[in-house]
Amino acid sequence: MYEGVAQAYALDPENQAFLRRSNPWALQAITTRLLEAQGRCLWNPQPGTLGALQALLVESEGLLEERGETARTSGGGA
């Protein structure tokens, strides 16, 4: 199940590009959750998947920093 989510949402180039543009927080959250699942031994990723997710997490953190969105804020708003 985790491998399918990783491939379909985080690592699929088209979906990844969409998330980068429209909701980089979601891309970071998906990647973080997948790495957490692997770290808790809930999933043994296919070769290459773990490294790709780790690189994506670093990239997504950089993207959020570039946008000046380093910390989530709570409160109202859409």
N, C-alpha and C positions, 0 to 999 in steps of 0.2 A: 504494500500500500504506500509506504513512504517513498519508495523509489518512483512509483507512478506520479506522485505529487511533485517530487523533485523534477522529474523530466517534463511533466506537463505544464507546470506553473513557473518554477524558478529557472529552469535551464532551457526551456523552449525559447528560441531567439525572438519569435514574434510576440509571445506573451511577456517575455522579459522586457522588450522594448516598450510595450504598452504600459507596463507597471512603472518603468523608469520615468515615463512622461507623465502619467496620470496620478500615480500614487506610490512614490518611492518608499513610503513608510510600510506599505503592504509588502513590497518586495523584500525589504529588510526583515519584516516580521516572519514571512514565510521561510526565508533562509535561516533565520535564527531558530525557529521551531524545529526545522529539519535537522540542523546541527545538534540541537538539544536532544532530539530523539536518538540520534546516533550516539551521542555522549552517554546517554542512559542505557545503552545496549538494547534499544528497542528495534534497531534496524541495522543491518550490515549492508552498506551501500555497494553498488557495483563499482568496479575499478574506474577511477576517474571522477566519479560523482562527488565524493567527499572533497577532493581538491577543488573542483569547480564551484561547489557551494561555499567553501572557505574564501576563495577569490571573489566570489560574488558578494559575500558579506562585507569584505574590505571595500570593494567598489561601491556598494550601496551606502556605506558609512561616509565615504568620500563625497558621493553625490549629495547626500543630505547636508554635509558640512558646506559644500559649495553654495547650496541654496540657503544657507544660514538657518537650517532647521536641525540643530544639534540636540535639542531637547523638546520632548512633547510638552505641550501646555494643555492644561485642562480648562474647562469653562465652556461657555456657549459658542455658538458658531456652527456653520454647516460643514 
